[in-house]
Amino acid sequence: MVENRRWPGIRPARKLHRRTNLAALQAAVSALILLYSLLPLYWLLRTSLISKEDLLKAPPALLPSPATAEHFARILGLDGSSHVISANFVRAFWNSAAVCLGATAAVCAIAVLAGYVFARWRFPGSRALFGLLLVTMVLPAYSVMLPLYRVMTALSLIDTGLGLGLIYVSAFMPLAVWLMRSFFLTVPIELEEAAQMDGAGRWRQLFLVLPLAAPGLISAATITFLSCWSQYAIPLVFASSKAQPVTVFLSTLVGKTSVEYGLMAAGGVLSILPPLLVAVFLNRYLVAGLMKGAGR
């Protein structure tokens, strides 16, 4: 203590050194996590750009030398030799896009209405109903797979885009409702009270405050779209043929005697482009929406 009183700069210097070491450790850990996360994506891209002859070489090359686009040409049907594969891939890609966009639109529409009701209205059983809705979020999808399959079979919705979209809506709607309710709770109710004094009805009040909850709506739409696009087990059971999405189609490239690694990698690169673009362009809205909406 005497030494520190005589040299008051020692303690701040030690604190600065400790903070520097902590910052370096955090940077190293972040770099390792980033490397761990991006390595599979890099290997996927590397596999899609390497020639068919070099795919099975041991040890594997870290860089595609020379790089080739033959797998992309085959899966897109640009080389004229894989018409069946390219046609199935394009159909599966558009199946994914149509089902995911439709389910996202339906989920957002329901979430806006239900979230506003749960945020502003108090009716008998509202808390219990909202709690029951949240309980379905933790219910494993596999626990209801068999009864759901029987229901979809009775409705003739097996292997249809409509049936798969309805399953997605029922699966991801509770999370979107919770998020929209949280956002509507952050909007001052005085805005609606003032609009009500001017003669505005419930619908007009909703559309008045909806722009203020737009980040929450964008967050709900982004999460729903990404969740729908990444599904594999559900469409494998309910849409494994003509309505199969791109995730299920890529698994069909695994044959009994051979595996089309290059085609699978090229298809994987193309299939991650839509969710990647959504995540890149809507990332700031997604983070802001989750941070603000999670407070309630």
N, C-alpha and C positions, 0 to 999 in steps of 0.2 A: 504493500500500500504506500509506503514511504517513497518507493521508487517511482510509482505511478504519479504521485503528487509532484515529484521533482521533474518528471518527464511526461507531461500530460498527453503528448502525441503518441505514446506507445499503444494505449488502449484503442484509440480510433484506427491506428494502423493495423492492429490485430483484427479489428472488426472488418475493415476493408479487405484484408487478406482472406478472412473467412468467407465473406460474401463473394469474393472473386472465385474461390474454390468451389463454393456452392453453385455459382452460375456456370462454371465449367463442367461440373458434374451433371447439372440439368441439361446442358447442351449435348453432352455425350450420350445421356440416356435418351434424349429426344432423337438424336441421330440414329441410335440403334433401333428405336421403335419405328422410325421412318424407313430405315433400310429393311427391317423385317416386314413392313407393310407393302413396300414397293417391289420387293424381290419377286414374289409370285407374278406380279403384273409384267415385270421385265422379262421373266422366263417365258411367259405366255407370248409376248411380242417377239422374243427371240425365236421361239419355236415356229411361229407363223411366218417368219422371214427366212428360215433356213431351208435348204433344198431337201427333197425327199431322201436322197442318197446319204446326206450328212446327218439325218435325224438320229440314227442308231449308232453312230460312231462313238467309240469309247477311247479316251474320256471325252465327254461332250464339250464342244467349243462354247466359250462364253459369249462370243460375238458371231453373228451370222456372216460368214465370209466365204463366198460373196453372198449378199442379200438377194433374195428373189421374192417375187410376188406371185409365184405359181399357185400357191394354196388359195390366195384371195381370188385369183382368176378362175380356179376350179369351182369354188363354192358359190361364186357369183355367175358362173356359166359363161365367162368371157373367153374361155379357151375352146369351147365347142365340144368338150368331151364328157361333161358331167351334168347333162340336162336335168336328170331326175334329182340329183342331190341339190343343185342350185335352185330348182323349182320348189323343192320341199323347204329349203332354207328360207327363201324369200317369203313363202306362204307362212312359215312359222314366225318369221320376224314380224310380218304384218299382223298376224294373230296376236302376238304379244303387244304390239302397239295399240291395236284396236281395243283389246280387253282392258289393258292397263289404263288407257286414257278414259274409256267409258266408266270404269270402276272409280277412277279418281274423281271424275266429274260428279258421279252419283254420291260418293262419300262426302264430297265438299258441300253439295247441296243439302244433304241430310244434316251434316254437322253444323252448318250455319243456323238452320232452323232449330234443331234440338239444343245446340249450345246456347242460343239466345233464350229459349224457353227455360232451360235449367238455370240460367244466370239471372233472369229477371222475374220469373213467375214462381210463386209459392202456392202449391196446390197439395191436397192430401196425398201423401205417399211420394212426393217429389224426391225427397232425400233417399228414400228406400229404392226408388226406381233408378236414380242416378248411381247409387251404390251397387245395385244389381248389374247395371251396365258396365261399371268398372270391374266387377268380378269376372265378367266374360273375357277381359283382357288377359287374365292369367290362366284361363282355361286352355289346356293343350289342344291343338287342332286334331291330333291323332285320337283323342278320346271321343270325338264326335264324328270320326270319319265314316264308320260303318252306318250309323243311323242317317247321316247326311247322304251317303251314297244311296240308301234305299229311298229317301225322299226325292233325290234328283232323278232316280230311275223311274219312280212313279210319275214324275212330271215330264218325262222324256227330255231331260236336259243334260244327260250324260254326253260328253264329247261335243258340246256346243259352247260357243263363245258366251252366250247369254248365261248359261249355267255357271261357267267359270267366273264370269263377272259378278254374279250374285253372291257366290261364295266369297270372293274378295271383298265385296261391300260389307257383308256381315262380319268378316274377320277384322277389318281395319277401321270400321266406322266408330267403335267405342273410343279408340284413341283420338280420333279426329274430333269427336264430340267433346271429350274432356279438354282438349286443347282450345277449342273455340269457346267453351264455357269460361275457361280461365282468362281468355282475352277479353271477352265481353264484360267480365267482372272488373277489368282494369279501366274500362271506359266510364267516365263520369255519368251517373244516371241523370244529372241535371240537364244534360242535352236532350234527353228524351222527355223529361218533364216540361221543358220549355217548348218543345215541339208539340207536346200534347195540349198545352195551353193555347197553341195556335191552331188547334183543330186537327192535328195529324193523327192518323190511326196507327195501329200496331205495325202494319207493313211499312208505312212511311217512316216510322221511328227506326225500324230495323235497317232500312236502306240508308238512313241518316248516319247511323253509327257504324255501319259496315266498313266504310273506308278506314276508320280508325282501327279496326280489327283486321285489316288486310294482311299485315305480317303474319298473324296467326293462321289466316286462310292459306297463305302461300306455304307456310310451314306444314300445315296439314296435307296440302296437295303434294308437296315434295315427298314427305314421308310415305304417303299412300302409294304414290307412283313407284318409288324405289322399292317398297315392300312387295308390291304386286309383280314388278319386273323380275325380282330375284327368286320368286317362288319356284320350287321344283317338285316337292312331294305331292302337293295338292293337285297341280295339273297332270302329274304322272298318273294319278288315280282317276281324275274326272275328265281329262282331255288329252288322251294319249294317242289320238289318231288324227283325224282331219282338223281338229281345233287345237292341236298341240302348239304350245309356245316355243320360242327358240331355245329355252333352257332344256326342255324335254327333247327337242330335235337333236341337239348336240350329243346327247347320250346315245342316240341311235347310230352314231358313227363308230361305235365300238362293236365290231363283229365277232363271230365265233372264232375266227382264225386270224384276224388282223385288226389293228386299231389305226384309224386315220388320224394320227397325231397332228399332222400339219393342217388338215381340214378342221379339226376340232379347235386348234389354236386360232386359225384365221376366223372361224365362226365366233369364237369367244371374244376376239378383239372387236369384231363388228358388233356383237351383241352388247358389249359394255359401253359403246359410244353413247347411246341415249341416256342411260343413267349418269354417265360421267358428265355429259354436257349439262344435265339438270343440276347435278351437285355443284358443278363449277359456277354456273351463272346464278344459281339461287342459294348459294352457300351463306351469304351474309343475311339474307332474309330468313333462312332456316335457323341459323344460330340466334339471331335477334328474336325470332318468334319463340323459340324454345326457352330462352333465358327470361323473356318477359312473361310468357304464359305460364311457366312453371312456378311462379310465385304464388299462385292461388290454388 
